[in-house]
Amino acid sequence: MRLADKIRDPSTPVTFFEVVPPPADKPASLDSILAELQNLRGRVDAINLPEIHDESRSAPRNGRFVPRLEPRVLGERIWRELETEVVVNRCVAYEADPVPWFRETAADLGISNAVLVGGESSKIQYPGLGVVEAARQLRSAGIAGCLGGITIPSRLHEAERIRQKAAAGLEFFTTQVLFDPNDIVWLIQKLNGLEARIFLSFAPVGQARDLEFLRWLGADIPPDLDRFLMLGRRPEAGNEAAEPDGSEGAGASSFERSLDLAQRILMEVFDNLPPDPPPLGLNIEHINRRNFAPALKMLDRLGDLYGNLVMARARV
């Protein structure tokens, strides 16, 4: 079954693994990444490739911006050499006519699954289109690929934004990396009856700079999460002692605590689904080379839990 068919089938679990493309000025690293990604064959439904721009963001950037290889260039190699489907992200805010790029990507590279990304800031006037208008143009032009978008659960009127984008032709949405269940639970409940799939995104955190990078990317991270993940204290726990079994105490690694938090968020979402929820997917983000092995561990642990939750709901 092709990826588009899986995404459209609410009874089918669908898992993405998100990989940041390598630096554009280091072509040799492309072969190294492809060798690592061999580990994903048969373990995911698609590899999700973001497009990162150096924009003015709300969080400071520690270190210089590194231009990245265009996602579709890496995507073509993955599809051809690993025989694994890919989803490429494309920022439509930079081009007035998105149709030629999408036609070329499908015809020449065999990639037809894409996430449409808008501009980072509403205060910047971009030369291109918003996501809704771009989706309408692509559908009007006969672009038949499976198109998706990005959702920010904490954003005001987000449920209405998603419904508007779905009406324009988007069939799935990936969330920001989730570190708190409240906004995503609320959003899923507001999306009762929606047919588009919502991919819940999680990422392993091993060091403080992982959170710094995610903040720079725009992730909504609770202010006390650093203390919880790095020092082993529960959010808003004040001076309470760490857990005696070490599962969330100082003896547990930051990665183990981030994995435990992701599991709890995933279960809380499924425990609070509305009567007719949108189908859910899983997106594990690999934010840097150092975190590849932890990301694989998170993929296996959350993937098993997610698959069981989808199958249990399908039986009901």
N, C-alpha and C positions, 0 to 999 in steps of 0.2 A: 504493500500500500504506500503510495506516495505521500509526502509530508502534508500537502494541501488536503488530501482526503482524511488523514489522521486528525488534523486540526479541526476539520468540519464535523467529525464524528464525536459527539460529547461523551460516548462510553469508552473512548480510547484514551489511555494516558499518553501524554506527549511531553518529552523532555528535551530541553535545549542545554547546550554547554556553551557559555559565552567566552570568547577569546579575543583579547585586544591584539590587533595586528602588530607585527614587529616594526621597529623603526625603519623609515623609508631609506635611510642611508646605510643600512646594514643588510644587504641582500643575502649574505650567508646565513643570517639568523632565520630566514624563511625555511631552509631545509631542516634546521634544528627544530623549529616549531612543528613542522610536518611530521618529524620523527616522533615527537612527544604525542601528537594527536593520534598516532596509530593506536594509542591506548583507548581511544574513544569508539573505535569501530565496534558496532553492535551494542554499544552501551547507551547511546543517545539517538534521538530521532533526527537531530540537526545540530550543526555548530552555528552559533549566532555571532556575527562579526560586527562590532560597533564601529562607528565613524566618529573620531574625536577631533574637535576643532579647538584652537586656542582662543577662547572667548573670555570676555570679562564676566567672571562668575562671582557669586556671593561669598565664596570661601577663598582664602588666599592659596596660591599655588606655591608650594615649597620646591624650588628647583625649576629649571628651564623647561619650556614645552618642547616635546620631541615629536616632530611630524611622523605620522604613521603611514605604512603601506596602505593603499586603497583596499578596502575590504573585499571588493570583487576580484582583485588580483589573487589574494590569498584564497578566496572562496573557490575560484576556478581550479586551483591546484588541489584543494581538499576534495572537491567533487570528482575530479579526474583521477587522482592518485589514491584516495582513500575510499572512494565510492560512498561517501557520506554526504547527505544533503546539507545545504547551507542556507542561512538567512543573512542577507547583507543589509546593513543599515545605510540609509541615504538621507542626508540633510537636504531637504527640498527647498529650504529657505534661501539657498544660494543660486538658484537657477529659475529663470522665468518660465521655462518650458521643460518639465521633467520627462516628457515622453521619449525623446531620442536616447537618453541614457538608459532608460528601462528597456527599450526595444533592443538596443545594442547588447545590453547585459544578458538578456534572454536569448537572443539569436546567436551571438558570438561565444558566450561563455556558458550557456546552458543553465543560468541562474534565474529563477522566476519568483523566488520568495524574498520579500523585502520588507523592512520596517521603514516607514516614512517618519522622518524626524524634523521637527520644526526648529526655529531659532531658540537660542538659550534664554534670551531676555526679551520681554515685551517692550523694553525701552529702546531697543535697537531697530532701526529700519533696514530690513534685509532686501536684497534685490530680487529674491524669489517669492515663492508662494507659501501660504500656510498649509498645514497638513490636509485640512478639509478640501480646499480648492485643488491641491495637487492630486488628491485621491479622485476627485470628480473628473479632472482632466485625463488621468490615466485610464479610468474606466470608460470614459467617453471615447477615448482613442482605441479601445479594444484590448488594452493590456489585461491579460487574463490570469496573471500570477496571483499568488496568495499574498495579499498586502496586509501589513500590520502597523501598529503605532506604539507609542510609549505612554504609560500612565503614571501620574504622580498622585498617589492616594490621598495625600494631605492637602492637595490643591483645592481651592474653593471651586464649587460647581463641577467637580471632576466627573461625576456620574453623567451629567448632561453633556460634557465634552465628549465622553466616550460614545454615548448614544449618537451624537451628531456625526462623529467620525465613522461609526459603524454604518450609519445610513448612507454615507458617502462611498462605502465600499471596503472599509477595513474589516478584516476577519479575525484579528487577534491583537492583543496588547501585552507588552511586557512591562512589569512594574519596575520602579526603582528598587534597589536593594532594600529589603525589608529588615528592620531592626525593632519594630514595635507592631503589635497586632491590631491596635485600636483603629487606625485609619483604614487599613485594608479590609478588616471585618466590616466596618461601616460601609465601605465602598461596594463590596460584593453584595451586601444586602440591598443597597440602592440599585444594583444592576439586575435585580430579579427579572427574569424573562428574557434577558439579553442572550443572543445566540453566539456572539463573538467570544472567543476563548481568552481568558485572562491568565497570563503566565506569571506566577509568583517567583520573584527573583531573590536569591540568597548568595552570599559570598563569604568565604572563610576569612577571618581576621586573625593575623598572627602577631602583628606589631602595630604600634601607634600610627606609623606612617601609612598603614593600610586604610585606617579611618580618615586620615588627612586627605588621601587621594580620593576616597569616596565622597568626602565632603566637597572637594573641588569639583567633582563630577556632578554635584547637585543633589546627592542622596540626603534624605531627611533623617538625621541621626540624633537621637536624644542626647542632651548635653551631658548626662551622667553615664553614658554608655562606655566612655573611655575607662572610667574607674572600674566599672563592672567587668569589662573584658580584660583589662590589663592588670588589675589588682585583685580580681576575684571577689568583688563585693556586688551584691544585687543592686540594680538601679533603685535609687531613692531609699537605700537601706541605712543611710547614715553611718553610724559606727557599729552596726551589728557585726557579730563575728561571722567568719566564713563558714560555709557548710561543713559539718564535721566529717562527712564522707569524702570530702575533697572534690566532689563532682562539680561544684561551682566555687570552690574555695581557692586559696592561694596556691594549693598544690596542683590544681588543674591548669592546663595550658590555655592561653587565650583562644586558640583554635577550638579546643574542646568546649569552651564556654560559648563561643559563637555558634558552634554546631548544635549545642543543647538549646540555645535561644531560637535558632531556626526551626528545630523540630517542634518546639512549643508553639511558635507562630503558625506553622503549617497545620498542626492539629487544631489550634483555636479557630482558624479559618473554616476548616471542615466541620467543626463542632457547631458553628454558628451560621451555616448556610441558610438562605431563604428557601421558600417552597420550590421555586423554579430558578435555580442559580445558573449563572453562565458557566460553561465548561471551564475547568481550570487546568493549567499546565504548570510545568516546573522549569525554571531557568537558573542554572548554577553559573555564577560569574567567576572566571579566572582572571583576576585583575593584574597579576604580574607573574613573572616566571618563577619567583621564589615560592609562590603559593600553588603551584600546579599540583603537587602531590596532595596537599590538604583539600584542594578543590575536587580531586578525584574521590577522596574519601567522603567528602560531603555529598558528592553525586551519588555514590553507592548507598549511603545511609539514608539520605532524604529521598532518593529515587525509589528505594524499596518501600519506605513509609508512604510516599505519595501514591505509588501504584496500588498498594493495598487499600488506601482510602478511596481511590476512584473505583476500584472493583467492588468494595463493600457497598458503596453508594449505588452502583449499578445493579447490584443484587436486590437492594431495597426497592 
